[in-house]
Amino acid sequence: MTALILKGIQQAKKLVIAVIGFTILIVGIAMIVLPGPAIIVIPVGLGILGTELMWAKRLLNKAKNKFQKTTKGGAVNEAE
């Protein structure tokens, strides 16, 4: 019985993280056309989603690498 309760709590935690992460990500995407700091909000949403979802973590790491390349003055290769 305890294992069932623990599994339910873990699933509820994943659901809450997913809802919060997707909400922040959608708000960040909306800020691309609306006034607001989309360049800050989108990575925050991906960071929250990345704690539970692997695709979000990979996308965040890819964006972080491209950002670091551009700030160092290197050319960003779109074929990556």
Contacts in CASP RR format, 6 or more apart in sequence:
PFRMAT RR
TARGET T0000
AUTHOR 0000-0000-0000
METHOD contacts of the structure
MODEL  1
MTALILKGIQQAKKLVIAVIGFTILIVGIAMIVLPGPAIIVIPVGLGILG
TELMWAKRLLNKAKNKFQKTTKGGAVNEAE
14 52 0 8 1.000
17 48 0 8 1.000
17 49 0 8 1.000
17 51 0 8 1.000
17 52 0 8 1.000
18 49 0 8 1.000
18 52 0 8 1.000
18 53 0 8 1.000
20 48 0 8 1.000
21 45 0 8 1.000
21 47 0 8 1.000
21 48 0 8 1.000
21 49 0 8 1.000
22 49 0 8 1.000
24 41 0 8 1.000
24 44 0 8 1.000
24 45 0 8 1.000
24 48 0 8 1.000
25 42 0 8 1.000
25 45 0 8 1.000
25 46 0 8 1.000
25 49 0 8 1.000
27 41 0 8 1.000
28 38 0 8 1.000
28 41 0 8 1.000
28 42 0 8 1.000
28 45 0 8 1.000
29 38 0 8 1.000
29 42 0 8 1.000
31 37 0 8 1.000
31 38 0 8 1.000
31 41 0 8 1.000
31 42 0 8 1.000
32 38 0 8 1.000
43 60 0 8 1.000
43 63 0 8 1.000
43 64 0 8 1.000
45 56 0 8 1.000
46 56 0 8 1.000
46 57 0 8 1.000
46 59 0 8 1.000
46 60 0 8 1.000
46 63 0 8 1.000
47 56 0 8 1.000
47 57 0 8 1.000
47 60 0 8 1.000
49 56 0 8 1.000
49 57 0 8 1.000
50 56 0 8 1.000
50 57 0 8 1.000
50 60 0 8 1.000
62 80 0 8 1.000
66 76 0 8 1.000
66 80 0 8 1.000
69 75 0 8 1.000
69 76 0 8 1.000
70 76 0 8 1.000
END
